[in-house]
Amino acid sequence: MAHYTGLIDKYRDRLPVAADTRAVSLCEGATPLIELRNLPALVRKKVRILAKFEGLNPTGSFKDRGMTMAVTRAVEEGARAIICASTGNTSASAAAYAARAGIACFVLIPEGKIALGKLSQAMMHGSVVIQIRGNFDDGMRLVQEVAKAQPVNIVNSINPYRIQGQKTIAFEVIEALGGPPDYHALPVGNAGNITAHWIGYSESAGADTAALRLPEGMRNYRKQKMVERRPIMLGYQASGAAPIVRGRPVENPETVATAIRIGNPVSWQQAVAASRESGGWFAECTDEEILRVQKLLAQTEGIFCEPASAIAVAGLLKDLELGKVGEGSTIVCTLTGHGLKDPDVAIAQSAKPVTVDAELKAIEGVIRQHLPKT
Ligand SMILES: *Cc1c(COP(=O)(O)O)cnc(C)c1O
């Protein structure tokens, strides 16, 4: 088997790159699809749930799928610098790929509202980090304004190449399962990812979708039918940042799931089109529900994802309970980012370490206290 060199090389004939385009890649993609072994029984449901663990991408989130495309194209077009607004993961990914490409990177982040791991990545990779006294939506507006006059290439998901890269997640799921799942659940923030998932599934089914906005000169990759149908898309938002669920922008979005703390999503209309065409829906979860399921995944399945990612499973469990998702279904949940991104949230909700003297007796005491009963 050939050495895996990233998703552009793997899916070159289904992506808007030339045969000789040199990919800027960190071997992103090819993430595991992990079947949950304990959770279905725990909630007493006969369903098959699989986690597409995007936390195992090179910078720890699915953003790398879009960034390899966006930076590859930027370099090809001769860009000297890229810029993005970010709740954290886009900046981490942009910083890494810019470093790889040898170009400059500017990131706008909301002051004090970005998870520690993500901030450390943007800084360590050498990007210029600009903290704004405002939220993500302010940053997004400013990036679009500044790019009109400055020689910087926007790598937010309004960049169509981002969406093109991210659609490959659907290709991988279909390959792994031999076909699409019945349902695909994921968090919705700026709504680019649900749009990208749906485009990937639609292309694989040889179907058209209103979610696809084709810029000038970009091919439609809908080609020979590879599968017969598309999954039902389930999009989940945090209660404090649920503009699509509520049907209007949220002025001051708030949630512990900072990656989806967005009040006015850029890909709103495309996401609604994707959901509608799939026969799916949007729903919301509270911060308490998100954190409970984040911990449940970590402690019953061994999968440590960040809070925003956990909402995919939290929302699904609610819809299973409501009977909106039936037993016998196969559901894929995209776990968008790694739990290590946000150590503060993890530590705040976990049992504290016990401190003892460096003596055998003390250790044995702790073990006796915590050993499961036989
Ligand atoms: C960016 C991000 C999201 C939201 O994706 P959108 O495409 O903005 O809807 C969800 N979870 C994580 C971890 C993210 O980094």
The ligand as a MOL file (V3000), in Angstrom:
LIG
                    3D

  0  0  0     0  0            999 V3000
M  V30 BEGIN CTAB
M  V30 COUNTS 15 15 0 0 0
M  V30 BEGIN ATOM
M  V30 1 C -15.3130 24.9450 13.6730 0
M  V30 2 C -15.8270 23.9370 14.6170 0
M  V30 3 C -17.1960 23.5770 14.6820 0
M  V30 4 C -18.2360 24.2490 13.8610 0
M  V30 5 O -18.1430 23.9820 12.4820 0
M  V30 6 P -18.8540 24.9810 11.4680 0
M  V30 7 O -18.3850 24.5580 10.1370 0
M  V30 8 O -18.4280 26.3530 11.8470 0
M  V30 9 O -20.3330 24.7970 11.6590 0
M  V30 10 C -17.5600 22.5820 15.5530 0
M  V30 11 N -16.6670 21.9800 16.3580 0
M  V30 12 C -15.3640 22.2840 16.3250 0
M  V30 13 C -14.4340 21.5790 17.2390 0
M  V30 14 C -14.9000 23.2780 15.4650 0
M  V30 15 O -13.6030 23.5980 15.4660 0
M  V30 END ATOM
M  V30 BEGIN BOND
M  V30 1 1 1 2
M  V30 2 1 2 3
M  V30 3 2 2 14
M  V30 4 1 3 4
M  V30 5 2 3 10
M  V30 6 1 4 5
M  V30 7 1 5 6
M  V30 8 2 6 7
M  V30 9 1 6 8
M  V30 10 1 6 9
M  V30 11 1 10 11
M  V30 12 2 11 12
M  V30 13 1 12 13
M  V30 14 1 12 14
M  V30 15 1 14 15
M  V30 END BOND
M  V30 END CTAB
M  END
